[in-house]
Structure formats: structure tokens, C-alpha cells
Amino acid sequence: DAVWSPDGLRVLTVSSDKTARLWSGEAELLAVLEGHQGSVLSGAFSPDGQRIVTCSSDHTARLWSQDGTPLLTLQGHKDAVNMVHFSADGKRILTASKDRSARLWSRTGEPLYILRGHTAALSGGRFSPDGQQVLTFSWDSTARLWSIGGTPGAMLCGHTDRINDGCFSPDGASVLTMSRDHTARLWDLSGQCQAVLQGHEKGVQGGCFSVDGSRILTISGDHTARIWERD
């Protein structure tokens, strides 16, 4: 897994060797982020690029300064933490875990809310563009919407196998989910399925909206990527 910093000048990579690494845009190694006791599974920059968060199979997430200095450890999950995400204002951090829960934290590491309801491991989670909602998606074949205060909202039901990834549209009005059932689905925020994107021959591993939200990209284990026009 790898992600660019918001200013496009640095790259964060994560690895099964228990480290994350910070690189310049010219592939110069800037820092090795050491401290996790298991594989590092995901990482993210804060919107202002001043903080980095990583998560691991060691059940924790860790917060680092922009130069890789360790700041604090987010502890509470009971199994691997599969994904981390900052809210758009940088004030909250979302962690999604194999322990069937997601957790919201303040940027200073204070635990805020635990999001429970899924019946299997969480693949991950995302904040909406305005930071007021949270999307979680799970091996239980469902995705769920939550308020920023932890109140459960719509459940997105329709996939027949685990959901590998999910995201909000740029305007925050729609959700895209990608599943091992070979399909992606487009939803409104009430949980109604707007479209089923069919054609891949293996599971859909990931995807995203174009910047203007008019197109969707999906990536599959069938060795293809597809671009879809929204109606």
C-alpha cells in the first residue's frame, strides 16, 4: 500500500516487515517509521500533511509527525486494524478492525466512539467529504453509514460476498462499494442501490470516483480495470 502526501512531495509506503517508510517524490528515503509489532496494513496523511497515521495487525494504530517521529499509539481494538482514515478537517481519525468494529478518535488520540453492528471483520472505512458521516464495509457483505457522533444510519445490503472497499462520491451524495462477488454497487445515502456494475470475472478489489463524480473506476482480480459512466 502507498499514498501521496496532500502536497504531492512525499510518499508513504507500508509493509509486512512491520515498518512504514516515508519517501520524497524522487524516491529518496526520508524516514523509517518503526514501532509496530506486526505487519503495517494501511497508512494515511492528515489533510494538512502534518501528521501520519498507520495501522497494523498488532491491533493498534500509531500517529507520527510529518518527519516520522512517533507521537502516540491508538489502543483498544482486539484484532488487526485493517484501515485508517483522517476526516477532511483533520480533527478525527477512523480505524476499522478485524474485531468487527470501527473506532473514532480525536487527533490527539482520545477515544470518541465505537461503531458496532457488523457481524464479521471490517475491511475498512471512510469519512464523507464533509466529515459528517462515516462509511464502514465488511466481510459480512454489508456496508453501513454512521453519523460522526456514532449513531447508526442506513445499512447497504445487496452484495453476496465480502465488501473489499468503499468510498463516497466527491459531493458526498452517493457511496460506491466493491465486492468479492465480482460487482460494484452505487448507493444513495438512504441505502437504496442505484446501480450494479457487472462485468468483472473476479472480485472487485477497489475503485473510486472521478474528481467530478461523473465516472467510476473499478479494479478487479481478473487483471482488468473498468471505467463506467454514471447515468
Phi and psi in degrees as GROMACS dihedral restraints (atoms count N, CA, C in turn):
[ dihedral_restraints ]
;  ai    aj    ak    al  type     phi  dphi    fc
    3     4     5     6     1  -149.1    20    10
    4     5     6     7     1   148.8    20    10
    6     7     8     9     1  -147.1    20    10
    7     8     9    10     1   142.0    20    10
    9    10    11    12     1   -82.2    20    10
   10    11    12    13     1   149.3    20    10
   12    13    14    15     1   -69.9    20    10
   13    14    15    16     1   158.7    20    10
   15    16    17    18     1   -57.7    20    10
   16    17    18    19     1   -31.9    20    10
   18    19    20    21     1   -86.5    20    10
   19    20    21    22     1    -1.3    20    10
   21    22    23    24     1    73.5    20    10
   22    23    24    25     1    12.9    20    10
   24    25    26    27     1  -101.0    20    10
   25    26    27    28     1   -12.8    20    10
   27    28    29    30     1  -135.3    20    10
   28    29    30    31     1   158.0    20    10
   30    31    32    33     1  -129.2    20    10
   31    32    33    34     1   136.4    20    10
   33    34    35    36     1  -108.8    20    10
   34    35    36    37     1   127.6    20    10
   36    37    38    39     1  -118.7    20    10
   37    38    39    40     1   148.0    20    10
   39    40    41    42     1  -123.4    20    10
   40    41    42    43     1   156.4    20    10
   42    43    44    45     1  -149.0    20    10
   43    44    45    46     1   158.6    20    10
   45    46    47    48     1   -72.7    20    10
   46    47    48    49     1    -5.3    20    10
   48    49    50    51     1   -82.9    20    10
   49    50    51    52     1    12.0    20    10
   51    52    53    54     1    78.8    20    10
   52    53    54    55     1     9.9    20    10
   54    55    56    57     1  -123.6    20    10
   55    56    57    58     1   161.4    20    10
   57    58    59    60     1  -116.7    20    10
   58    59    60    61     1   155.9    20    10
   60    61    62    63     1  -132.1    20    10
   61    62    63    64     1   140.7    20    10
   63    64    65    66     1  -108.1    20    10
   64    65    66    67     1   128.4    20    10
   66    67    68    69     1  -126.2    20    10
   67    68    69    70     1   153.5    20    10
   69    70    71    72     1   -76.3    20    10
   70    71    72    73     1   167.4    20    10
   72    73    74    75     1   -64.7    20    10
   73    74    75    76     1   -12.8    20    10
   75    76    77    78     1  -101.3    20    10
   76    77    78    79     1    16.7    20    10
   78    79    80    81     1    70.5    20    10
   79    80    81    82     1    23.3    20    10
   81    82    83    84     1   -85.9    20    10
   82    83    84    85     1   129.3    20    10
   84    85    86    87     1   -70.1    20    10
   85    86    87    88     1   123.9    20    10
   87    88    89    90     1  -100.7    20    10
   88    89    90    91     1   -38.2    20    10
   90    91    92    93     1  -161.9    20    10
   91    92    93    94     1   149.0    20    10
   93    94    95    96     1  -108.9    20    10
   94    95    96    97     1   122.6    20    10
   96    97    98    99     1   -94.4    20    10
   97    98    99   100     1   103.5    20    10
   99   100   101   102     1  -113.1    20    10
  100   101   102   103     1   141.7    20    10
  102   103   104   105     1   156.4    20    10
  103   104   105   106     1   -31.1    20    10
  105   106   107   108     1   -65.8    20    10
  106   107   108   109     1   149.7    20    10
  108   109   110   111     1  -105.1    20    10
  109   110   111   112     1     9.2    20    10
  111   112   113   114     1  -149.0    20    10
  112   113   114   115     1  -179.4    20    10
  114   115   116   117     1   -54.6    20    10
  115   116   117   118     1   137.6    20    10
  117   118   119   120     1   -89.0    20    10
  118   119   120   121     1   120.7    20    10
  120   121   122   123     1   -99.8    20    10
  121   122   123   124     1   -25.4    20    10
  123   124   125   126     1  -161.9    20    10
  124   125   126   127     1   161.1    20    10
  126   127   128   129     1  -154.9    20    10
  127   128   129   130     1   161.6    20    10
  129   130   131   132     1  -155.1    20    10
  130   131   132   133     1   150.0    20    10
  132   133   134   135     1   -93.4    20    10
  133   134   135   136     1   148.7    20    10
  135   136   137   138     1   -67.8    20    10
  136   137   138   139     1   158.0    20    10
  138   139   140   141     1   -57.6    20    10
  139   140   141   142     1   -30.7    20    10
  141   142   143   144     1   -89.1    20    10
  142   143   144   145     1    -0.6    20    10
  144   145   146   147     1    74.9    20    10
  145   146   147   148     1     5.3    20    10
  147   148   149   150     1   -86.7    20    10
  148   149   150   151     1   -14.6    20    10
  150   151   152   153     1  -133.3    20    10
  151   152   153   154     1   155.3    20    10
  153   154   155   156     1  -128.3    20    10
  154   155   156   157     1   139.9    20    10
  156   157   158   159     1  -125.0    20    10
  157   158   159   160     1   138.2    20    10
  159   160   161   162     1  -128.1    20    10
  160   161   162   163     1   157.7    20    10
  162   163   164   165     1  -137.6    20    10
  163   164   165   166     1   160.6    20    10
  165   166   167   168     1  -147.6    20    10
  166   167   168   169     1   163.5    20    10
  168   169   170   171     1   -68.7    20    10
  169   170   171   172     1    -6.8    20    10
  171   172   173   174     1   -82.0    20    10
  172   173   174   175     1    10.2    20    10
  174   175   176   177     1    80.8    20    10
  175   176   177   178     1     6.4    20    10
  177   178   179   180     1  -123.2    20    10
  178   179   180   181     1   164.1    20    10
  180   181   182   183     1  -118.6    20    10
  181   182   183   184     1   153.9    20    10
  183   184   185   186     1  -131.5    20    10
  184   185   186   187     1   141.3    20    10
  186   187   188   189     1  -106.1    20    10
  187   188   189   190     1   136.4    20    10
  189   190   191   192     1  -131.3    20    10
  190   191   192   193     1   154.8    20    10
  192   193   194   195     1   -73.3    20    10
  193   194   195   196     1   171.4    20    10
  195   196   197   198     1   -63.0    20    10
  196   197   198   199     1   -21.1    20    10
  198   199   200   201     1   -97.9    20    10
  199   200   201   202     1     7.6    20    10
  201   202   203   204     1    93.0    20    10
  202   203   204   205     1     7.4    20    10
  204   205   206   207     1   -73.5    20    10
  205   206   207   208     1   129.2    20    10
  207   208   209   210     1   -68.0    20    10
  208   209   210   211     1   137.1    20    10
  210   211   212   213     1  -112.2    20    10
  211   212   213   214     1   -52.9    20    10
  213   214   215   216     1  -162.8    20    10
  214   215   216   217     1   164.7    20    10
  216   217   218   219     1  -116.3    20    10
  217   218   219   220     1   132.9    20    10
  219   220   221   222     1   -94.7    20    10
  220   221   222   223     1   108.5    20    10
  222   223   224   225     1  -116.6    20    10
  223   224   225   226     1   142.7    20    10
  225   226   227   228     1   157.1    20    10
  226   227   228   229     1   -31.4    20    10
  228   229   230   231     1   -67.3    20    10
  229   230   231   232     1   153.4    20    10
  231   232   233   234     1  -106.0    20    10
  232   233   234   235     1     3.3    20    10
  234   235   236   237     1  -154.1    20    10
  235   236   237   238     1  -176.9    20    10
  237   238   239   240     1   -53.1    20    10
  238   239   240   241     1   139.4    20    10
  240   241   242   243     1   -96.8    20    10
  241   242   243   244     1   114.1    20    10
  243   244   245   246     1   -88.0    20    10
  244   245   246   247     1   -25.5    20    10
  246   247   248   249     1  -153.4    20    10
  247   248   249   250     1   148.1    20    10
  249   250   251   252     1  -130.4    20    10
  250   251   252   253     1   151.9    20    10
  252   253   254   255     1  -155.0    20    10
  253   254   255   256     1   137.8    20    10
  255   256   257   258     1   -90.6    20    10
  256   257   258   259     1   146.4    20    10
  258   259   260   261     1   -70.0    20    10
  259   260   261   262     1   162.2    20    10
  261   262   263   264     1   -62.2    20    10
  262   263   264   265     1   -29.0    20    10
  264   265   266   267     1   -90.1    20    10
  265   266   267   268     1    -2.1    20    10
  267   268   269   270     1    76.0    20    10
  268   269   270   271     1     4.9    20    10
  270   271   272   273     1   -86.6    20    10
  271   272   273   274     1   -18.0    20    10
  273   274   275   276     1  -130.8    20    10
  274   275   276   277     1   153.7    20    10
  276   277   278   279     1  -124.0    20    10
  277   278   279   280     1   136.3    20    10
  279   280   281   282     1  -110.2    20    10
  280   281   282   283     1   132.0    20    10
  282   283   284   285     1  -121.0    20    10
  283   284   285   286     1   138.1    20    10
  285   286   287   288     1  -123.5    20    10
  286   287   288   289     1   131.3    20    10
  288   289   290   291     1  -127.0    20    10
  289   290   291   292     1   158.0    20    10
  291   292   293   294     1   -66.9    20    10
  292   293   294   295     1   -11.8    20    10
  294   295   296   297     1   -80.2    20    10
  295   296   297   298     1    12.0    20    10
  297   298   299   300     1    79.3    20    10
  298   299   300   301     1     9.3    20    10
  300   301   302   303     1  -128.5    20    10
  301   302   303   304     1   160.0    20    10
  303   304   305   306     1  -118.3    20    10
  304   305   306   307     1   157.1    20    10
  306   307   308   309     1  -134.8    20    10
  307   308   309   310     1   142.7    20    10
  309   310   311   312     1  -106.2    20    10
  310   311   312   313     1   135.3    20    10
  312   313   314   315     1  -129.3    20    10
  313   314   315   316     1   152.1    20    10
  315   316   317   318     1   -74.9    20    10
  316   317   318   319     1   165.3    20    10
  318   319   320   321     1   -68.3    20    10
  319   320   321   322     1   -12.9    20    10
  321   322   323   324     1   -95.2    20    10
  322   323   324   325     1     6.7    20    10
  324   325   326   327     1    90.9    20    10
  325   326   327   328     1     6.0    20    10
  327   328   329   330     1   -75.3    20    10
  328   329   330   331     1   127.8    20    10
  330   331   332   333     1   -68.7    20    10
  331   332   333   334     1   132.7    20    10
  333   334   335   336     1  -108.9    20    10
  334   335   336   337     1   -59.6    20    10
  336   337   338   339     1  -144.1    20    10
  337   338   339   340     1   149.9    20    10
  339   340   341   342     1  -110.5    20    10
  340   341   342   343     1   127.7    20    10
  342   343   344   345     1  -100.5    20    10
  343   344   345   346     1   107.2    20    10
  345   346   347   348     1  -119.2    20    10
  346   347   348   349     1   146.2    20    10
  348   349   350   351     1   159.0    20    10
  349   350   351   352     1   -29.9    20    10
  351   352   353   354     1   -67.4    20    10
  352   353   354   355     1   151.1    20    10
  354   355   356   357     1  -106.7    20    10
  355   356   357   358     1     8.7    20    10
  357   358   359   360     1  -151.0    20    10
  358   359   360   361     1   177.1    20    10
  360   361   362   363     1   -54.1    20    10
  361   362   363   364     1   144.5    20    10
  363   364   365   366     1   -87.4    20    10
  364   365   366   367     1   132.4    20    10
  366   367   368   369     1   -75.5    20    10
  367   368   369   370     1   -36.2    20    10
  369   370   371   372     1   175.2    20    10
  370   371   372   373     1  -168.2    20    10
  372   373   374   375     1  -165.2    20    10
  373   374   375   376     1   159.7    20    10
  375   376   377   378     1  -144.2    20    10
  376   377   378   379     1   150.3    20    10
  378   379   380   381     1   -83.4    20    10
  379   380   381   382     1   150.3    20    10
  381   382   383   384     1   -69.8    20    10
  382   383   384   385     1   161.4    20    10
  384   385   386   387     1   -56.2    20    10
  385   386   387   388     1   -34.1    20    10
  387   388   389   390     1   -87.7    20    10
  388   389   390   391     1    -1.8    20    10
  390   391   392   393     1    76.0    20    10
  391   392   393   394     1     7.3    20    10
  393   394   395   396     1   -95.4    20    10
  394   395   396   397     1   -11.6    20    10
  396   397   398   399     1  -132.5    20    10
  397   398   399   400     1   161.2    20    10
  399   400   401   402     1  -128.3    20    10
  400   401   402   403     1   137.6    20    10
  402   403   404   405     1  -109.2    20    10
  403   404   405   406     1   130.7    20    10
  405   406   407   408     1  -121.7    20    10
  406   407   408   409     1   149.5    20    10
  408   409   410   411     1  -141.6    20    10
  409   410   411   412     1   148.2    20    10
  411   412   413   414     1  -141.2    20    10
  412   413   414   415     1   163.8    20    10
  414   415   416   417     1   -68.9    20    10
  415   416   417   418     1    -9.7    20    10
  417   418   419   420     1   -81.2    20    10
  418   419   420   421     1     8.8    20    10
  420   421   422   423     1    75.8    20    10
  421   422   423   424     1     8.9    20    10
  423   424   425   426     1  -121.2    20    10
  424   425   426   427     1   159.1    20    10
  426   427   428   429     1  -120.0    20    10
  427   428   429   430     1   157.1    20    10
  429   430   431   432     1  -136.7    20    10
  430   431   432   433     1   146.5    20    10
  432   433   434   435     1  -106.4    20    10
  433   434   435   436     1   144.3    20    10
  435   436   437   438     1  -137.8    20    10
  436   437   438   439     1   151.8    20    10
  438   439   440   441     1   -76.0    20    10
  439   440   441   442     1   162.4    20    10
  441   442   443   444     1   -63.5    20    10
  442   443   444   445     1   -18.9    20    10
  444   445   446   447     1   -89.5    20    10
  445   446   447   448     1     6.1    20    10
  447   448   449   450     1    91.8    20    10
  448   449   450   451     1     2.7    20    10
  450   451   452   453     1   -77.5    20    10
  451   452   453   454     1   128.7    20    10
  453   454   455   456     1   -67.9    20    10
  454   455   456   457     1   141.2    20    10
  456   457   458   459     1  -115.3    20    10
  457   458   459   460     1  -135.2    20    10
  459   460   461   462     1   -70.4    20    10
  460   461   462   463     1   147.2    20    10
  462   463   464   465     1  -103.9    20    10
  463   464   465   466     1   133.2    20    10
  465   466   467   468     1  -102.1    20    10
  466   467   468   469     1   103.5    20    10
  468   469   470   471     1  -116.0    20    10
  469   470   471   472     1   135.2    20    10
  471   472   473   474     1   163.6    20    10
  472   473   474   475     1   -32.6    20    10
  474   475   476   477     1   -66.6    20    10
  475   476   477   478     1   153.0    20    10
  477   478   479   480     1  -111.9    20    10
  478   479   480   481     1     7.7    20    10
  480   481   482   483     1  -151.5    20    10
  481   482   483   484     1   176.3    20    10
  483   484   485   486     1   -60.7    20    10
  484   485   486   487     1   149.3    20    10
  486   487   488   489     1   -92.8    20    10
  487   488   489   490     1   122.9    20    10
  489   490   491   492     1   -86.4    20    10
  490   491   492   493     1   -31.1    20    10
  492   493   494   495     1  -157.5    20    10
  493   494   495   496     1   164.1    20    10
  495   496   497   498     1  -163.4    20    10
  496   497   498   499     1   158.1    20    10
  498   499   500   501     1  -161.5    20    10
  499   500   501   502     1   161.9    20    10
  501   502   503   504     1   -90.3    20    10
  502   503   504   505     1   151.9    20    10
  504   505   506   507     1   -69.0    20    10
  505   506   507   508     1   159.8    20    10
  507   508   509   510     1   -56.0    20    10
  508   509   510   511     1   -31.9    20    10
  510   511   512   513     1   -87.5    20    10
  511   512   513   514     1    -2.1    20    10
  513   514   515   516     1    75.6    20    10
  514   515   516   517     1     6.4    20    10
  516   517   518   519     1   -92.0    20    10
  517   518   519   520     1   -12.5    20    10
  519   520   521   522     1  -136.3    20    10
  520   521   522   523     1   161.7    20    10
  522   523   524   525     1  -129.1    20    10
  523   524   525   526     1   140.9    20    10
  525   526   527   528     1  -115.0    20    10
  526   527   528   529     1   132.7    20    10
  528   529   530   531     1  -124.2    20    10
  529   530   531   532     1   145.7    20    10
  531   532   533   534     1  -125.2    20    10
  532   533   534   535     1   130.9    20    10
  534   535   536   537     1  -129.6    20    10
  535   536   537   538     1   158.9    20    10
  537   538   539   540     1   -70.1    20    10
  538   539   540   541     1    -8.2    20    10
  540   541   542   543     1   -79.5    20    10
  541   542   543   544     1    11.8    20    10
  543   544   545   546     1    81.3    20    10
  544   545   546   547     1     3.8    20    10
  546   547   548   549     1  -123.0    20    10
  547   548   549   550     1   161.3    20    10
  549   550   551   552     1  -116.7    20    10
  550   551   552   553     1   154.2    20    10
  552   553   554   555     1  -133.2    20    10
  553   554   555   556     1   143.2    20    10
  555   556   557   558     1  -107.1    20    10
  556   557   558   559     1   132.6    20    10
  558   559   560   561     1  -129.9    20    10
  559   560   561   562     1   153.6    20    10
  561   562   563   564     1   -92.3    20    10
  562   563   564   565     1   175.9    20    10
  564   565   566   567     1   -77.0    20    10
  565   566   567   568     1    -6.2    20    10
  567   568   569   570     1   -87.0    20    10
  568   569   570   571     1    -4.7    20    10
  570   571   572   573     1    94.3    20    10
  571   572   573   574     1     7.8    20    10
  573   574   575   576     1   -84.1    20    10
  574   575   576   577     1   132.7    20    10
  576   577   578   579     1   -76.6    20    10
  577   578   579   580     1   123.7    20    10
  579   580   581   582     1   -92.7    20    10
  580   581   582   583     1   -29.3    20    10
  582   583   584   585     1  -163.3    20    10
  583   584   585   586     1   147.0    20    10
  585   586   587   588     1  -111.9    20    10
  586   587   588   589     1   122.0    20    10
  588   589   590   591     1   -95.4    20    10
  589   590   591   592     1   103.1    20    10
  591   592   593   594     1  -113.0    20    10
  592   593   594   595     1   144.2    20    10
  594   595   596   597     1   153.0    20    10
  595   596   597   598     1   -29.5    20    10
  597   598   599   600     1   -68.0    20    10
  598   599   600   601     1   149.3    20    10
  600   601   602   603     1   -99.6    20    10
  601   602   603   604     1    -6.6    20    10
  603   604   605   606     1  -139.4    20    10
  604   605   606   607     1  -179.3    20    10
  606   607   608   609     1   -57.0    20    10
  607   608   609   610     1   146.3    20    10
  609   610   611   612     1   -90.1    20    10
  610   611   612   613     1   115.8    20    10
  612   613   614   615     1   -85.8    20    10
  613   614   615   616     1   -30.2    20    10
  615   616   617   618     1  -166.2    20    10
  616   617   618   619     1   177.4    20    10
  618   619   620   621     1   175.4    20    10
  619   620   621   622     1   173.9    20    10
  621   622   623   624     1  -164.9    20    10
  622   623   624   625     1   166.4    20    10
  624   625   626   627     1   -90.8    20    10
  625   626   627   628     1   152.7    20    10
  627   628   629   630     1   -67.3    20    10
  628   629   630   631     1   165.7    20    10
  630   631   632   633     1   -57.9    20    10
  631   632   633   634     1   -37.3    20    10
  633   634   635   636     1   -90.1    20    10
  634   635   636   637     1    -0.3    20    10
  636   637   638   639     1    78.2    20    10
  637   638   639   640     1     3.8    20    10
  639   640   641   642     1   -84.4    20    10
  640   641   642   643     1   -16.4    20    10
  642   643   644   645     1  -131.1    20    10
  643   644   645   646     1   158.3    20    10
  645   646   647   648     1  -128.2    20    10
  646   647   648   649     1   135.3    20    10
  648   649   650   651     1  -108.5    20    10
  649   650   651   652     1   131.9    20    10
  651   652   653   654     1  -124.7    20    10
  652   653   654   655     1   146.6    20    10
  654   655   656   657     1  -126.5    20    10
  655   656   657   658     1   132.3    20    10
  657   658   659   660     1  -127.1    20    10
  658   659   660   661     1   160.4    20    10
  660   661   662   663     1   -70.7    20    10
  661   662   663   664     1    -3.6    20    10
  663   664   665   666     1   -84.5    20    10
  664   665   666   667     1    10.4    20    10
  666   667   668   669     1    73.4    20    10
  667   668   669   670     1    20.4    20    10
  669   670   671   672     1  -126.2    20    10
  670   671   672   673     1   157.5    20    10
  672   673   674   675     1  -119.7    20    10
  673   674   675   676     1   148.2    20    10
  675   676   677   678     1  -130.7    20    10
  676   677   678   679     1   144.9    20    10
  678   679   680   681     1  -112.1    20    10
  679   680   681   682     1   131.9    20    10
  681   682   683   684     1  -120.4    20    10
  682   683   684   685     1   138.5    20    10
  684   685   686   687     1   -87.5    20    10
  685   686   687   688     1   133.2    20    10
  687   688   689   690     1   -79.2    20    10
  688   689   690   691     1   139.4    20    10
